[in-house]
Amino acid sequence: MSKIKVGISIGDLNGIGLETIIKTFKDKRMLDFCTPIVFGSSKVVAKHKKAIEINDFNFNIINKIEDAKPHKANLVNIWNDDVEVKFGEATTVSGEKSFESIKKAAEELKEGKIDVLVTAPINKASIQEEVRSFIGHTEFLQGNFEGESLMLMVSELMRIAFVTGHVPLTDVKKHITADNIIKKTQLLNTSLIQDFGIRKPKIAILGLNPHAGEEGLLGAEENETITPTVKKLKKEGIMAFGPYPADSFFNNNNLKNFDGILSMYHDQGLTAFKTLSFDEGINFTAGLNVVRTSPVHGTAYDVAGKGNANERSFREAVFLACEIYKKRAEFKQLNENTLGFKSKK
């Protein structure tokens, strides 16, 4: 397989996105297995390099992807106007330009000019000042590519997905239905097989209420909905178990024994994930016909422009995007070979 072309959106101009990108590809060993192509502005990059005092790194500046060099960190200049960078501030201009970067990268991904997409952190509110319909990366990609998206948080310790994502806590309960649990578990199971190469994934389903309802004393959702759904999933051939109490689930033994976890709502799973895996955690948009990853942290305005940003999560996002791209290629090849063998028989 030729080197994977990794498309990269620059994220919020006033955050740490570009700093983590620069620090990641300043290590030339990263160029041995992928060709990075950043969508942004050389002028903005220059301002970031000056602020964080990195002088021994330069992008190969290009105007179109065809000019990208395999052994260089490439940057496609998608705008030439002089944009003001205000480190640590949320601005309309930064939102506008970060969206331009996402949009251009998605277009090139759709046309097959890049193989995977890695997105630096954005400020959704800043983008929404100009693009009212924008909710987030996941929703934007869902609307532009095939499949049904699933937010999947990945680290060495765990892979965790969610029945509900960015939903107010007061609305979570009405979304905890058998259909939603089945759909999310099926998406998670498929991703674990084709994206991570796990033949028979074991999936832990968390409860909704304290102590997983404690036999109905602390809530009825487990007895009435979650437990019967887990049984139904098993009958369909998915190795689902639970529901488990969320307050005691995240220990070493459980994390080692399961390939994936399904959380009922956003903070139930993400609090544990970010506590245990913040520095190296990755957000992977599973379920689509393209591969997109992102570092788990946000814009980190408090450290932007100071040179102190930790690039580990962004680097891991690059590694994971490339690994999933290869796993999908292997999965496709294996299935094509199997079909071919059966047809000959």
Phi and psi in degrees as a GROMACS rama.xvg file:
@    title "Ramachandran Plot"
@    xaxis  label "Phi"
@    yaxis  label "Psi"
@TYPE xy
-71.0431  167.359  SER-2
-60.2095  139.069  LYS-3
-77.0045  131.237  ILE-4
-87.3652  111.591  LYS-5
-98.5368  109.086  VAL-6
-80.9516  139.351  GLY-7
-133.968  123.209  ILE-8
-89.9133  144.907  SER-9
-82.319  -10.7239  ILE-10
74.6755  -164.518  GLY-11
-67.4068  127.041  ASP-12
-62.3645  -24.8167  LEU-13
-98.9307  6.36715  ASN-14
-104.776  -157.974  GLY-15
-96.9597  4.16412  ILE-16
-54.2418  -54.7218  GLY-17
-64.7023  -34.4199  LEU-18
-62.1634  -43.4027  GLU-19
-69.1752  -33.5094  THR-20
-64.494  -49.1204  ILE-21
-61.3029  -46.3463  ILE-22
-64.398  -35.8534  LYS-23
-63.2385  -47.9496  THR-24
-93.4997  0.170041  PHE-25
-66.2469  -28.438  LYS-26
-79.7543  105.608  ASP-27
-65.4808  -15.4463  LYS-28
-63.8102  -25.3639  ARG-29
-63.0389  -26.1466  MET-30
-81.0369  -4.20179  LEU-31
-74.3003  -25.0854  ASP-32
-122.726  -6.37263  PHE-33
-149.802  159.473  CYS-34
-112.679  105.052  THR-35
-77.1786  137.444  PRO-36
-132.224  105.611  ILE-37
-93.3206  138.587  VAL-38
-106.489  107.627  PHE-39
-170.488  -132.456  GLY-40
-146.37  130.275  SER-41
-64.6762  -30.0294  SER-42
-68.7348  -41.4448  LYS-43
-66.6761  -40.8362  VAL-44
-58.9807  -43.3577  VAL-45
-59.3846  -38.6616  ALA-46
-68.5602  -37.5286  LYS-47
-68.9539  -43.7907  HIS-48
-60.8245  -40.1362  LYS-49
-65.8148  -43.235  LYS-50
-64.8015  -40.8848  ALA-51
-95.554  4.2408  ILE-52
58.1003  50.1669  GLU-53
-111.979  112.32  ILE-54
-113.327  -8.62953  ASN-55
-103.594  31.5487  ASP-56
-144.266  136.397  PHE-57
-140.771  141.058  ASN-58
-80.2476  152.7  PHE-59
-84.1919  106.48  ASN-60
-81.4177  126.326  ILE-61
-134.109  164.189  ILE-62
-105.973  -16.0205  ASN-63
-149.674  153.295  LYS-64
-60.2862  -33.0157  ILE-65
-57.2831  -21.8501  GLU-66
-90.6126  0.958991  ASP-67
-63.8762  141.306  ALA-68
-102.546  132.861  LYS-69
-61.4859  -29.4562  PRO-70
-106.721  24.5565  HIS-71
-128.48  157.711  LYS-72
-87.2198  113.902  ALA-73
-99.1883  147.816  ASN-74
-131.914  120.446  LEU-75
-86.009  119.018  VAL-76
-76.0514  102.209  ASN-77
-98.1394  -7.21296  ILE-78
-150.902  150.245  TRP-79
-114.938  -7.02705  ASN-80
-69.1154  153.047  ASP-81
-82.9246  101.314  ASP-82
-93.675  132.954  VAL-83
-75.7811  131.728  GLU-84
-103.804  122.009  VAL-85
-119.395  89.2922  LYS-86
-55.1806  132.816  PHE-87
83.2652  4.91945  GLY-88
-118.676  146.249  GLU-89
-91.0088  117.493  ALA-90
-128.274  155.297  THR-91
-64.5274  -40.5327  THR-92
-62.4519  -42.9304  VAL-93
-63.4605  -39.6849  SER-94
-63.3606  -42.8441  GLY-95
-61.1941  -45.8094  GLU-96
-73.4749  -35.109  LYS-97
-66.1083  -35.6631  SER-98
-68.1959  -39.2236  PHE-99
-57.717  -39.5498  GLU-100
-65.3822  -46.1759  SER-101
-61.1691  -46.9449  ILE-102
-61.9916  -45.0249  LYS-103
-65.6627  -43.0916  LYS-104
-62.0074  -41.1943  ALA-105
-64.855  -37.9628  ALA-106
-62.6046  -43.964  GLU-107
-69.3464  -32.9589  GLU-108
-66.7386  -41.2194  LEU-109
-64.0588  -35.181  LYS-110
-84.1177  -2.03164  GLU-111
78.1372  14.9432  GLY-112
-81.7611  -20.8964  LYS-113
-123.935  157.806  ILE-114
-93.8625  -37.5689  ASP-115
-140.075  165.751  VAL-116
-125.757  130.634  LEU-117
-119.522  124.427  VAL-118
-108.761  129.222  THR-119
-77.4938  159.021  ALA-120
-63.2311  144.3  PRO-121
-120.233  168.141  ILE-122
-108.423  106.698  ASN-123
-61.1735  -38.9699  LYS-124
-63.1896  -37.9105  ALA-125
-65.7215  -39.8875  SER-126
-67.3334  -40.6572  ILE-127
-65.5002  -18.566  GLN-128
-64.2084  -28.7772  GLU-129
-107.734  -33.6607  GLU-130
-120.677  89.5221  VAL-131
-60.3792  -31.3559  ARG-132
-78.2318  -9.53204  SER-133
-76.8109  124.328  PHE-134
-106.437  -39.486  ILE-135
175.474  173.931  GLY-136
-56.5767  -48.2822  HIS-137
-59.13  -47.0434  THR-138
-68.4964  -37.1318  GLU-139
-63.318  -45.1028  PHE-140
-68.4993  -37.3164  LEU-141
-55.5917  -37.9465  GLN-142
-80.1934  -9.6538  GLY-143
-117.069  -7.17455  ASN-144
-134.925  170.573  PHE-145
-83.5803  150.921  GLU-146
106.883  -176.796  GLY-147
-121.878  121.565  GLU-148
-73.6104  150.01  SER-149
-139.27  119.933  LEU-150
-73.6972  119.916  MET-151
-126.963  116.567  LEU-152
-89.3045  131.136  MET-153
-129.224  135.677  VAL-154
-151.497  -179.173  SER-155
-64.541  -25.9952  GLU-156
-84.9078  -34.2838  LEU-157
-160.245  163.26  MET-158
-127.882  117.692  ARG-159
-131.284  131.073  ILE-160
-116.622  177.01  ALA-161
-138.663  138.848  PHE-162
-70.5728  -43.6102  VAL-163
-120.649  143.696  THR-164
-107.069  -107.551  GLY-165
-83.552  70.125  HIS-166
-122.245  133.085  VAL-167
-55.0099  144.069  PRO-168
-57.8845  -33.6514  LEU-169
-66.4637  -18.4627  THR-170
-101.978  -4.7524  ASP-171
-60.4084  -46.0655  VAL-172
-54.8502  -40.6703  LYS-173
-71.0287  -14.988  LYS-174
-92.4764  -7.61537  HIS-175
-84.7815  80.5933  ILE-176
-117.881  161.515  THR-177
-59.0904  -43.7039  ALA-178
-60.6313  -44.512  ASP-179
-66.8026  -41.8079  ASN-180
-63.784  -44.1804  ILE-181
-62.3763  -47.0524  ILE-182
-60.7946  -46.4002  LYS-183
-67.9975  -38.0252  LYS-184
-66.9712  -40.0487  THR-185
-62.6264  -43.542  GLN-186
-62.2296  -43.06  LEU-187
-63.9816  -44.8786  LEU-188
-60.701  -44.6005  ASN-189
-62.3504  -42.5857  THR-190
-64.6332  -42.1033  SER-191
-61.5363  -33.3185  LEU-192
-76.907  -53.9166  ILE-193
-85.1411  -28.0956  GLN-194
-96.7612  -22.6225  ASP-195
-122.597  -2.00821  PHE-196
70.6327  27.779  GLY-197
-97.5693  116.684  ILE-198
-68.2834  -47.0533  ARG-199
-128.138  82.0225  LYS-200
-65.7526  141.827  PRO-201
-102.822  123.714  LYS-202
-118.305  128.153  ILE-203
-95.1767  128.981  ALA-204
-103.093  123.714  ILE-205
-84.6302  154.879  LEU-206
-79.9586  170.965  GLY-207
-93.3857  -42.2339  LEU-208
-93.6351  165.84  ASN-209
-54.7515  137.271  PRO-210
55.3829  31.7344  HIS-211
51.8333  40.0872  ALA-212
84.9138  -17.2807  GLY-213
45.146  60.2409  GLU-214
57.8099  35.128  GLU-215
92.9677  -8.91443  GLY-216
-70.3984  -31.0357  LEU-217
-115.481  16.7226  LEU-218
147.805  149.699  GLY-219
-99.4866  -10.3825  ALA-220
-60.5067  -37.917  GLU-221
-62.7843  -51.4691  GLU-222
-68.0964  -39.1339  ASN-223
-85.9928  -30.5737  GLU-224
-124.221  -54.2397  THR-225
-70.3602  -49.6065  ILE-226
-61.0972  -48.2347  THR-227
-60.1147  -33.1332  PRO-228
-70.3424  -38.7084  THR-229
-60.5048  -42.3865  VAL-230
-62.7533  -39.4626  LYS-231
-65.7462  -40.2198  LYS-232
-62.005  -39.4618  LEU-233
-63.2016  -39.7287  LYS-234
-64.5405  -27.9687  LYS-235
-82.0669  -0.24858  GLU-236
94.44  6.16993  GLY-237
-94.1583  130.929  ILE-238
-82.3776  76.3155  MET-239
-103.615  141.968  ALA-240
-136.862  151.359  PHE-241
131.951  -166.129  GLY-242
-79.1107  144.052  PRO-243
-103.696  143.959  TYR-244
-64.7603  126.181  PRO-245
-66.9003  -28.4191  ALA-246
-71.7748  -19.9014  ASP-247
-121.089  4.25086  SER-248
-75.6918  -37.3145  PHE-249
-82.723  61.1906  PHE-250
-111.444  167.369  ASN-251
-58.3973  -41.5335  ASN-252
-62.7761  -47.1947  ASN-253
-64.1337  -42.2345  ASN-254
-64.4291  -31.9266  LEU-255
-76.6907  -30.0966  LYS-256
-84.077  -13.7715  ASN-257
-121.352  142.918  PHE-258
-85.4132  -25.5144  ASP-259
-151.033  157.68  GLY-260
-130.857  138.724  ILE-261
-112.78  115.259  LEU-262
-94.1697  151.349  SER-263
-77.6098  -33.3435  MET-264
-149.065  166.852  TYR-265
-48.6531  -64.0489  HIS-266
-71.949  -24.5271  ASP-267
-57.9026  -43.5389  GLN-268
-91.4843  -38.6829  GLY-269
-72.7394  -28.0686  LEU-270
-61.6453  -46.9716  THR-271
-67.08  -43.2704  ALA-272
-61.3779  -49.3284  PHE-273
-70.8742  -29.0342  LYS-274
-65.445  -41.4271  THR-275
-90.1683  -23.7348  LEU-276
-136.804  26.8487  SER-277
-60.8997  -44.4333  PHE-278
-69.6993  -29.6691  ASP-279
-119.812  6.15703  GLU-280
-69.1066  150.79  GLY-281
-132.063  140.541  ILE-282
-100.657  116.233  ASN-283
-113.971  127.63  PHE-284
-87.2626  95.1188  THR-285
-82.9218  168.331  ALA-286
91.1431  -14.3261  GLY-287
-98.0536  169.132  LEU-288
-84.1095  6.65221  ASN-289
-128.78  164.72  VAL-290
-107.659  124.01  VAL-291
-135.298  131.296  ARG-292
-129.479  165.828  THR-293
-157.173  150.628  SER-294
-63.9508  153.85  PRO-295
-79.6248  -20.0202  VAL-296
-80.0775  170.889  HIS-297
-98.7042  -154.959  GLY-298
-70.1399  -21.6339  THR-299
50.5731  54.7517  ALA-300
-55.3523  -29.8063  TYR-301
-66.3052  -22.6009  ASP-302
-116.869  3.14729  VAL-303
-62.8784  136.351  ALA-304
77.8301  7.08557  GLY-305
-105.356  -9.04024  LYS-306
82.4347  9.77967  GLY-307
-103.635  1.85369  ASN-308
-66.5009  139.378  ALA-309
-90.2467  120.177  ASN-310
-88.7373  2.29007  GLU-311
-58.5991  -45.0996  ARG-312
-64.2655  -39.4016  SER-313
-66.6527  -42.6638  PHE-314
-60.74  -42.5385  ARG-315
-64.4956  -33.0173  GLU-316
-64.5162  -37.66  ALA-317
-65.5302  -47.1078  VAL-318
-57.7632  -47.4611  PHE-319
-65.4011  -41.6892  LEU-320
-57.8153  -44.1536  ALA-321
-67.5145  -39.9033  CYS-322
-65.5859  -43.2291  GLU-323
-66.0226  -39.3739  ILE-324
-58.1215  -43.2204  TYR-325
-69.5102  -39.9894  LYS-326
-62.4585  -40.2785  LYS-327
-65.3053  -39.1371  ARG-328
-63.7712  -42.1031  ALA-329
-64.4188  -43.2842  GLU-330
-61.0491  -44.4301  PHE-331
-63.2611  -43.2202  LYS-332
-65.0466  -42.4571  GLN-333
-62.5359  -41.9832  LEU-334
-70.3884  -35.8023  ASN-335
-65.621  -39.8711  GLU-336
-65.6948  -39.3174  ASN-337
-64.4079  -44.9406  THR-338
-63.3  -38.7211  LEU-339
-65.5151  -40.2076  GLY-340
-64.1033  -42.506  PHE-341
-65.8115  -36.5762  LYS-342
-68.0093  -33.805  SER-343
-68.8503  -34.8346  LYS-344
